[in-house]
Amino acid sequence: MEKIKQDKKSINERDVAAFLKQRPDFFRHYPEIVAQLDVPHETGASVSLVEYQSKILREKNNELHERLQQLVDNARRNDRLFEQTRRLTLDLLDAQSIEEVEQSLQQAMVALYGVDHACITLFVPAMTMQSVTEVEMQDQLVRHFGRKQAFCGQLSDDQMELFFYDKSKVGSMAACLLKNDLGILAIGHKDDDYFKSNMDTLFLDYLSEIVSRRLDILL
């Protein structure tokens, strides 16, 4: 008798919880117990176990619905980005001159991506595009990249003018070195915080490679 009392005392709430987890159909066999249970509500009132379970299921359903909506939204954004990138790539490949390359780039950046400025600065002589042939000026431009191939962030107005020759106000910029030392591709936005130093440059690197290959053929 004493041993039975000790066994009952040794059963704690965790033991009960573990037992119910192992037997989720327990209340099916003992429905009368459900009616005697009170589950505390956030307001301090008591609700039945069935009501509490319904509330939990609704919350989980809402959470799953939000996650699904996020996945759908991400898929739509990715579809738009893919279509925009496809159109830009085809336009660049169809360009028959280095001037058309820059025009296609500028039009796509403004119309498809909402960027205010796009500019290509070549390190080789070109009649129809901005060119910087002086070694000292080239070194000054490249110096902004440090050891990286791409740069995102803010520069002074004077430094911005090195990359953007239209003298327009540029708040922040992203720039990438073109392959084979052809020059620099720069994209600018009037918003100071649009391009930040911690941004991923994968798309910019891809764009630079496409532009570089097309210019390498046309030059």
C-alpha positions, 0 to 999 in steps of 0.5 A: 500500500505504501509503495502504491502511494509513493508511485502515485506521488512520483508521477508528475506533470511531465509524465502525464504529458508524455503519456498523452503524447504517446496516446493521442486517442486517449480522450476518445476512449474516455470522453467524459474526462474532456468535459471536466477539463478546463484549459486557461485562455489568454484572457484568464477565462476557461475554455473547453479542450475542444475549443482550445484545440480549434484555436490552435488549429486555426493559428497553425492554419493561418501561419501555414497560409502566410508561409504559402503566400510568401512562397507564392509572392517570392515565386512571382517576383522571381518570374518577373526578375527572370523575364526582365533579365531575359529581355535585357540579355536578348537586347544586349545580344542583339545590339549591333554597335557599342552605342546600342549596347549602352542604350539597351542597358540604359533603357532596361535599367530605367524601364525594368529595374527602376534604376535612374542611371546606367553608364559604361566607361571604356578604357579603350578609345571609342567614338560613341561612348565615354572613354578614359584612356589616361592610365592615371584616371583609370587607376583612380577609377579602379581604386574605388573597388579595392580587391573586389570586382564590384562596388556598392554604396555612396561616394562624394559628388566629385567621385560620382562624376568619374562614373557618371558623365551626364552630371545628374544627381546620383545618391548611391551607385553600384559599379563593376569592372568589365572583363578583360580590362575593357572598362567599368559598368556603373548603375546609379540611383537618386536615393542615397540608400538604394545601393548599400555596401552589404548588397549582393552583387550576383546580378551585377556580376552577371550583367557585367559578364554579358556586357563584356562579352558583347563589347569584346566582339564589337570593339 
